């Protein structure tokens, strides 16, 4: 009985560790999003994080105004990249992100974690 209990606890711990890795560390998607950086802020009550909002334009008019758009909400874990984004509010940017399965409060409010930034070609 003691051996069975030992193996049951060991298997439970391994399964729990695998679940935590899958939920919070495993990257299930990564890619780029291009759009207008509309909002970027440093916010939070207990854990302060950098949060942003990118407008993804799908249809543009002949006066370079977005007619149909979608918002992309993201978090930035690094302070160096966040400082660059704070200066680029209101401009077109291309963000590289990694999407996780879960959110940790000290990492950000969204599953989309931005790790790099480029400027779109003109």
Z-matrix of the N, CA and C atoms (Angstrom, degrees):
N
C 1 1.447
C 2 1.536 1 110.97
N 3 1.334 2 115.90 1 -38.48
C 4 1.453 3 120.53 2 -179.81
C 5 1.526 4 110.93 3 -63.82
N 6 1.323 5 116.06 4 -39.95
C 7 1.464 6 121.42 5 179.22
C 8 1.532 7 110.81 6 -65.57
N 9 1.316 8 116.49 7 -41.28
C 10 1.461 9 121.29 8 178.54
C 11 1.529 10 110.63 9 -63.04
N 12 1.299 11 117.45 10 -43.56
C 13 1.455 12 122.26 11 179.11
C 14 1.534 13 110.73 12 -63.97
N 15 1.322 14 117.36 13 -42.70
C 16 1.460 15 122.25 14 178.27
C 17 1.528 16 110.55 15 -59.62
N 18 1.332 17 117.30 16 -49.11
C 19 1.467 18 120.75 17 -178.97
C 20 1.532 19 112.14 18 -67.55
N 21 1.308 20 116.75 19 -35.44
C 22 1.467 21 120.14 20 177.64
C 23 1.522 22 111.18 21 -63.68
N 24 1.321 23 117.03 22 -44.29
C 25 1.463 24 121.17 23 178.72
C 26 1.525 25 110.03 24 -66.36
N 27 1.327 26 117.35 25 -41.46
C 28 1.471 27 120.95 26 179.93
C 29 1.532 28 110.98 27 -62.77
N 30 1.323 29 117.26 28 -43.85
C 31 1.469 30 121.24 29 178.91
C 32 1.521 31 110.19 30 -65.95
N 33 1.319 32 117.46 31 -40.59
C 34 1.464 33 121.67 32 178.21
C 35 1.537 34 111.02 33 -61.83
N 36 1.318 35 117.71 34 -41.94
C 37 1.464 36 121.58 35 179.04
C 38 1.529 37 110.54 36 -65.22
N 39 1.329 38 117.54 37 -42.79
C 40 1.469 39 121.06 38 178.97
C 41 1.526 40 110.42 39 -63.65
N 42 1.326 41 117.94 40 -44.74
C 43 1.465 42 121.56 41 179.09
C 44 1.530 43 110.29 42 -63.59
N 45 1.309 44 117.82 43 -41.28
C 46 1.461 45 121.72 44 178.35
C 47 1.538 46 110.94 45 -63.52
N 48 1.326 47 117.62 46 -43.01
C 49 1.472 48 121.23 47 177.74
C 50 1.528 49 110.96 48 -63.29
N 51 1.320 50 117.67 49 -42.40
C 52 1.464 51 120.99 50 177.91
C 53 1.530 52 111.28 51 -63.54
N 54 1.327 53 117.01 52 -40.50
C 55 1.460 54 120.48 53 178.63
C 56 1.522 55 111.00 54 -64.36
N 57 1.322 56 117.54 55 -44.54
C 58 1.470 57 121.07 56 179.68
C 59 1.520 58 110.20 57 -62.91
N 60 1.336 59 117.64 58 -41.69
C 61 1.469 60 120.59 59 176.87
C 62 1.532 61 110.00 60 -61.13
N 63 1.338 62 117.64 61 -47.94
C 64 1.466 63 121.67 62 -178.50
C 65 1.531 64 111.13 63 -62.81
N 66 1.315 65 117.64 64 -41.10
C 67 1.451 66 121.91 65 -175.34
C 68 1.527 67 112.79 66 -72.20
N 69 1.322 68 118.76 67 -39.84
C 70 1.458 69 120.76 68 -170.27
C 71 1.525 70 116.24 69 -116.53
N 72 1.327 71 119.71 70 -16.38
C 73 1.471 72 120.78 71 -177.36
C 74 1.521 73 113.96 72 -116.73
N 75 1.308 74 117.99 73 -29.96
C 76 1.455 75 122.02 74 -176.70
C 77 1.529 76 110.56 75 -68.55
N 78 1.325 77 116.68 76 130.18
C 79 1.463 78 121.74 77 177.54
C 80 1.521 79 108.02 78 -92.10
N 81 1.329 80 117.09 79 112.35
C 82 1.465 81 119.79 80 -179.25
C 83 1.513 82 112.03 81 -92.37
N 84 1.327 83 117.70 82 -14.24
C 85 1.460 84 120.41 83 179.91
C 86 1.514 85 108.59 84 -155.22
N 87 1.336 86 115.64 85 145.45
C 88 1.453 87 119.74 86 171.81
C 89 1.504 88 108.82 87 -150.14
N 90 1.325 89 115.33 88 149.64
C 91 1.451 90 119.06 89 -177.25
C 92 1.507 91 111.41 90 178.51
N 93 1.318 92 115.56 91 -164.31
C 94 1.457 93 122.37 92 -178.89
C 95 1.513 94 110.11 93 -119.49
N 96 1.315 95 116.14 94 148.53
C 97 1.455 96 123.14 95 171.94
C 98 1.525 97 106.81 96 -131.01
N 99 1.315 98 115.71 97 134.77
C 100 1.449 99 121.56 98 -178.97
C 101 1.518 100 109.06 99 -119.53
N 102 1.327 101 115.65 100 136.45
C 103 1.455 102 118.73 101 178.91
C 104 1.509 103 112.08 102 173.60
N 105 1.313 104 114.65 103 -168.98
C 106 1.449 105 122.82 104 -178.97
C 107 1.524 106 109.28 105 -89.73
N 108 1.332 107 116.33 106 122.20
C 109 1.462 108 120.89 107 177.45
C 110 1.523 109 108.03 108 -75.41
N 111 1.326 110 115.57 109 100.66
C 112 1.461 111 120.78 110 -173.74
C 113 1.519 112 112.21 111 -85.65
N 114 1.318 113 117.21 112 -40.73
C 115 1.460 114 120.50 113 -172.49
C 116 1.523 115 108.94 114 -144.34
N 117 1.327 116 115.80 115 138.33
C 118 1.465 117 120.42 116 175.27
C 119 1.517 118 107.47 117 -148.94
N 120 1.322 119 117.14 118 127.14
C 121 1.461 120 119.82 119 -175.40
C 122 1.522 121 111.65 120 -146.98
N 123 1.315 122 114.31 121 163.41
C 124 1.463 123 123.97 122 176.32
C 125 1.518 124 105.51 123 -111.68
N 126 1.332 125 117.55 124 110.38
C 127 1.456 126 118.84 125 -172.89
C 128 1.514 127 112.29 126 -144.31
N 129 1.314 128 115.09 127 166.30
C 130 1.448 129 121.87 128 177.90
C 131 1.511 130 110.95 129 141.55
N 132 1.323 131 116.82 130 153.88
C 133 1.449 132 121.41 131 179.40
C 134 1.524 133 111.01 132 -89.05
N 135 1.295 134 116.67 133 -56.17
C 136 1.475 135 121.22 134 179.26
C 137 1.523 136 109.88 135 -98.53
N 138 1.331 137 116.36 136 -51.93
C 139 1.456 138 121.90 137 178.95
C 140 1.519 139 108.77 138 -104.53
N 141 1.317 140 117.70 139 113.12
C 142 1.464 141 122.24 140 178.03
C 143 1.524 142 108.37 141 -82.58
N 144 1.338 143 115.75 142 128.65
C 145 1.457 144 121.38 143 179.14
C 146 1.525 145 109.85 144 -134.54
N 147 1.319 146 115.70 145 160.35
C 148 1.457 147 122.00 146 177.27
C 149 1.523 148 108.56 147 -92.56
N 150 1.325 149 115.84 148 122.62
C 151 1.463 150 121.99 149 -177.39
C 152 1.521 151 109.58 150 -124.55
N 153 1.335 152 116.30 151 141.11
C 154 1.448 153 119.77 152 -178.45
C 155 1.514 154 113.08 153 -137.23
N 156 1.321 155 113.58 154 167.45
C 157 1.458 156 122.08 155 -178.87
C 158 1.535 157 107.40 156 -138.00
N 159 1.317 158 115.43 157 124.26
C 160 1.455 159 122.23 158 -179.33
C 161 1.518 160 108.21 159 -116.11
N 162 1.330 161 117.88 160 132.47
C 163 1.459 162 121.08 161 176.67
C 164 1.523 163 108.01 162 -93.40
N 165 1.331 164 115.55 163 118.96
C 166 1.460 165 122.08 164 179.05
C 167 1.521 166 107.95 165 -95.95
N 168 1.296 167 117.71 166 112.40
C 169 1.465 168 121.60 167 -178.08
C 170 1.515 169 109.89 168 -85.30
N 171 1.319 170 116.03 169 131.42
C 172 1.456 171 119.65 170 176.88
C 173 1.522 172 111.96 171 -107.12
N 174 1.316 173 117.58 172 -28.21
C 175 1.457 174 122.06 173 178.86
C 176 1.524 175 107.87 174 -135.56
N 177 1.332 176 116.60 175 131.78
C 178 1.464 177 120.36 176 178.17
C 179 1.516 178 109.17 177 -118.03
N 180 1.300 179 115.26 178 147.65
C 181 1.465 180 119.61 179 176.24
C 182 1.519 181 108.87 180 -87.11
N 183 1.324 182 116.25 181 178.50
C 184 1.456 183 119.43 182 -179.02
C 185 1.529 184 112.15 183 -74.14
N 186 1.330 185 118.86 184 -7.21
C 187 1.456 186 121.84 185 176.94
C 188 1.521 187 111.45 186 -104.98
N 189 1.323 188 117.18 187 23.25
C 190 1.463 189 124.15 188 176.48
C 191 1.533 190 112.62 189 58.56
N 192 1.327 191 115.57 190 40.52
C 193 1.458 192 122.15 191 176.94
C 194 1.525 193 107.45 192 -117.53
N 195 1.325 194 116.88 193 135.65
C 196 1.460 195 120.62 194 -179.49
C 197 1.519 196 110.65 195 -72.84
N 198 1.311 197 116.95 196 128.19
C 199 1.457 198 121.33 197 177.00
C 200 1.524 199 111.67 198 -94.88
N 201 1.309 200 116.57 199 -45.02
C 202 1.460 201 121.02 200 177.90
C 203 1.522 202 107.54 201 -120.25
N 204 1.309 203 116.43 202 128.83
C 205 1.459 204 118.49 203 -177.60
C 206 1.518 205 110.74 204 -144.15
N 207 1.312 206 113.14 205 163.75
C 208 1.454 207 122.58 206 178.71
C 209 1.516 208 106.55 207 -134.47
N 210 1.325 209 117.17 208 147.75
C 211 1.461 210 120.04 209 179.61
C 212 1.518 211 110.56 210 -99.60
N 213 1.319 212 115.51 211 140.73
C 214 1.457 213 123.36 212 176.33
C 215 1.527 214 107.11 213 -116.96
N 216 1.319 215 116.35 214 112.51
C 217 1.463 216 121.90 215 179.35
C 218 1.521 217 108.43 216 -94.10
N 219 1.329 218 117.02 217 136.60
C 220 1.460 219 120.58 218 -176.07
C 221 1.526 220 111.03 219 -146.62
N 222 1.327 221 115.24 220 164.23
C 223 1.460 222 123.22 221 176.35
C 224 1.522 223 108.41 222 -120.74
N 225 1.318 224 116.28 223 151.39
C 226 1.465 225 121.84 224 178.13
C 227 1.522 226 107.88 225 -123.67
N 228 1.341 227 118.10 226 113.98
C 229 1.458 228 119.72 227 -178.13
C 230 1.533 229 114.27 228 -78.30
N 231 1.328 230 118.73 229 -22.94
C 232 1.465 231 120.72 230 -175.55
C 233 1.518 232 113.53 231 -99.79
N 234 1.337 233 116.46 232 137.09
C 235 1.463 234 121.42 233 -177.47
C 236 1.536 235 111.74 234 -70.27
N 237 1.324 236 117.77 235 -36.21
C 238 1.469 237 120.89 236 -178.43
C 239 1.529 238 111.32 237 -61.85
N 240 1.322 239 116.49 238 -46.98
C 241 1.467 240 120.77 239 177.78
C 242 1.529 241 110.79 240 -66.99
N 243 1.321 242 117.16 241 -37.28
C 244 1.469 243 121.12 242 179.46
C 245 1.527 244 111.09 243 -61.89
N 246 1.310 245 117.48 244 -39.36
C 247 1.462 246 120.37 245 179.09
C 248 1.528 247 111.12 246 -65.36
N 249 1.330 248 117.55 247 -36.49
C 250 1.472 249 120.87 248 175.97
C 251 1.528 250 110.29 249 -64.72
N 252 1.328 251 116.43 250 -44.23
C 253 1.465 252 120.73 251 -178.77
C 254 1.524 253 112.29 252 -66.42
N 255 1.322 254 117.90 253 -34.61
C 256 1.459 255 120.75 254 177.43
C 257 1.525 256 111.48 255 -59.65
N 258 1.326 257 116.92 256 -33.54
C 259 1.465 258 121.52 257 -179.86
C 260 1.521 259 112.53 258 -80.20
N 261 1.345 260 117.78 259 -16.69
C 262 1.464 261 121.86 260 -174.92
C 263 1.528 262 114.15 261 -102.50
N 264 1.312 263 118.04 262 10.60
C 265 1.466 264 119.99 263 178.54
C 266 1.520 265 110.12 264 -57.26
N 267 1.336 266 115.55 265 133.65
C 268 1.459 267 121.15 266 179.32
C 269 1.520 268 113.95 267 90.26
N 270 1.329 269 118.21 268 5.47
C 271 1.463 270 121.19 269 179.08
C 272 1.522 271 110.53 270 -118.91
N 273 1.327 272 115.26 271 163.96
C 274 1.464 273 121.51 272 176.76
C 275 1.531 274 109.17 273 -79.06
N 276 1.328 275 116.75 274 132.67
C 277 1.465 276 122.07 275 179.79
C 278 1.526 277 109.45 276 -139.56
N 279 1.331 278 115.54 277 161.63
C 280 1.466 279 122.46 278 171.74
C 281 1.521 280 106.24 279 -118.51
N 282 1.328 281 116.90 280 121.01
C 283 1.456 282 122.45 281 -177.55
C 284 1.522 283 110.17 282 -109.45
N 285 1.324 284 116.64 283 135.84
C 286 1.467 285 121.26 284 172.82
C 287 1.524 286 106.91 285 -98.77
N 288 1.338 287 116.50 286 129.51
C 289 1.463 288 120.65 287 -176.01
C 290 1.522 289 110.71 288 -128.74
N 291 1.325 290 114.54 289 160.89
C 292 1.463 291 123.45 290 170.43
C 293 1.516 292 106.48 291 -126.25
N 294 1.321 293 116.36 292 129.27
C 295 1.470 294 121.17 293 -179.12
C 296 1.523 295 109.54 294 -100.85
N 297 1.300 296 115.58 295 129.72
C 298 1.464 297 123.05 296 178.07
C 299 1.525 298 109.35 297 -103.42
N 300 1.317 299 116.97 298 169.56
C 301 1.465 300 121.30 299 179.39
C 302 1.518 301 113.44 300 -84.17
N 303 1.320 302 117.82 301 -18.87
C 304 1.453 303 120.81 302 -177.57
C 305 1.510 304 111.52 303 -145.08
N 306 1.315 305 115.27 304 168.07
C 307 1.463 306 122.60 305 -177.04
C 308 1.524 307 109.38 306 -112.81
N 309 1.330 308 115.81 307 132.41
C 310 1.459 309 121.66 308 171.24
C 311 1.530 310 107.47 309 -106.34
N 312 1.329 311 119.07 310 135.40
C 313 1.458 312 120.39 311 -172.68
C 314 1.532 313 114.48 312 -61.12
N 315 1.310 314 119.02 313 -29.07
C 316 1.467 315 120.82 314 -179.90
C 317 1.526 316 112.36 315 -86.46
N 318 1.323 317 117.73 316 -4.99
C 319 1.469 318 121.53 317 -179.64
C 320 1.525 319 112.03 318 -102.35
N 321 1.318 320 118.34 319 -20.46
C 322 1.454 321 121.35 320 178.97
C 323 1.511 322 111.84 321 144.16
N 324 1.343 323 115.29 322 173.50
C 325 1.467 324 120.91 323 -177.69
C 326 1.517 325 113.31 324 -91.04
N 327 1.329 326 118.27 325 -12.91
C 328 1.461 327 120.68 326 -176.48
C 329 1.521 328 110.43 327 -120.12
N 330 1.330 329 115.54 328 166.04
C 331 1.462 330 120.39 329 176.67
C 332 1.525 331 111.52 330 -82.43
N 333 1.333 332 117.56 331 -9.82
C 334 1.462 333 122.03 332 -179.42
C 335 1.522 334 110.02 333 -92.74
N 336 1.337 335 116.99 334 112.20
C 337 1.458 336 122.41 335 -179.16
C 338 1.522 337 108.74 336 -108.42
N 339 1.325 338 116.41 337 116.11
C 340 1.465 339 121.77 338 -178.76
C 341 1.520 340 108.47 339 -84.16
N 342 1.350 341 115.85 340 130.54
C 343 1.446 342 120.07 341 -179.14
C 344 1.521 343 115.12 342 -118.15
N 345 1.341 344 117.65 343 -11.35
C 346 1.465 345 119.32 344 176.57
C 347 1.526 346 110.24 345 -156.22
N 348 1.325 347 113.83 346 165.51
C 349 1.454 348 121.86 347 -173.70
C 350 1.515 349 109.22 348 -140.86
N 351 1.327 350 116.66 349 138.57
C 352 1.469 351 122.24 350 170.69
C 353 1.517 352 107.80 351 -136.10
N 354 1.290 353 114.47 352 161.38
C 355 1.461 354 119.98 353 177.13
C 356 1.524 355 107.91 354 -95.73
N 357 1.339 356 118.05 355 138.22
C 358 1.471 357 119.77 356 -178.79
C 359 1.527 358 110.74 357 -70.97
N 360 1.347 359 116.68 358 152.27
C 361 1.471 360 119.47 359 176.07
C 362 1.521 361 110.04 360 -67.92
N 363 1.318 362 116.67 361 148.55
C 364 1.471 363 120.29 362 -177.99
C 365 1.497 364 112.28 363 -95.98
